[in-house]
Amino acid sequence: MGRTTSPEDIPGTRSLLDDDIPELSQQPLQPTEYIPPLPTPPPRGIRFREKLGRWGDWLLRYVVEPVKRPINNALNAFKKKVMSLFPK
């Protein structure tokens, strides 16, 4: 293993920790009153999904139940017609 060098080993170098703290001519920062940020609008995809969900809910509320009896009667009539065209 090689030997590590420290600042004392190199001629002409000094440690920053040994220096004095300089006098600052600037005034320190003063805290100001907190102003909360403005609310950001949601991304477009989220708004679209919400509108689509509301439209779907509306559609499910206002669509009437399908009428089952006439469909069954029509299906039975269709079956009879097919059976008469293609007897076994």
C-alpha atoms as one frame of an Amber mdcrd trajectory, in Angstrom:
protein
   0.000   0.000   0.000   1.168   3.498  -0.804   1.603   6.171   1.789  -0.999
   8.965   1.772   0.197  12.556   1.760  -1.140  15.273   4.047  -0.960  19.059
   3.445   1.962  19.285   5.875   4.020  16.970   3.630   3.732  19.316   0.601
   5.882  22.488   0.881   4.014  25.804   0.463   0.556  24.483   1.491  -1.462
  25.269   4.595  -4.649  23.924   6.138  -7.800  26.022   5.708  -8.878  25.021
   9.209  -5.926  26.915  10.673  -6.854  30.239   8.995  -8.745  33.008  10.813
 -12.412  33.597   9.982 -12.626  36.637   7.643 -14.765  39.659   8.508 -17.882
  39.800   6.287 -19.076  43.146   4.932 -22.475  41.770   3.865 -25.493  41.840
   6.141 -26.919  38.428   6.999 -30.148  37.411   5.299 -33.376  38.265   7.077
 -36.380  35.895   6.901 -39.463  37.132   5.074 -43.142  36.281   5.419 -44.110
  32.890   3.965 -46.320  33.075   0.884 -47.772  29.678  -0.076 -47.434  28.696
  -3.756 -50.431  28.812  -6.071 -52.151  25.463  -6.579 -51.087  23.794  -9.794
 -53.768  22.396 -12.100 -53.799  18.613 -12.423 -52.271  17.122 -15.562 -54.567
  16.883 -18.579 -54.762  13.094 -18.420 -56.240  13.149 -14.934 -58.885  15.724
 -15.871 -59.844  13.670 -18.936 -60.149  10.505 -16.848 -62.373  12.316 -14.329
 -64.648  13.659 -17.087 -64.824  10.241 -18.719 -65.740   8.668 -15.363 -68.482
  11.267 -14.771 -69.858  10.692 -18.272 -69.859   6.919 -17.683 -71.697   7.360
 -14.387 -74.270   9.588 -16.099 -74.725   7.034 -18.872 -75.270   4.183 -16.422
 -77.822   6.227 -14.451 -79.952   7.245 -17.447 -79.840   4.167 -19.699 -82.979
   2.085 -19.256 -82.866  -1.622 -18.626 -83.101  -3.684 -21.804 -86.521  -5.122
 -22.591 -86.102  -8.876 -22.418 -89.435 -10.342 -23.497 -89.624  -8.945 -27.068
 -86.032 -10.004 -27.683 -86.818 -13.539 -26.543 -89.920 -13.629 -28.772 -87.907
 -12.350 -31.744 -85.161 -14.888 -31.078 -87.662 -17.730 -30.925 -89.250 -16.575
 -34.202 -85.808 -16.442 -35.805 -84.987 -19.961 -34.572 -88.278 -21.277 -36.012
 -87.537 -19.646 -39.375 -84.023 -21.134 -39.481 -85.289 -24.580 -38.488 -87.940
 -24.437 -41.205 -85.287 -23.512 -43.815 -82.831 -26.207 -42.698 -84.754 -29.221
 -41.476 -82.841 -32.064 -39.856
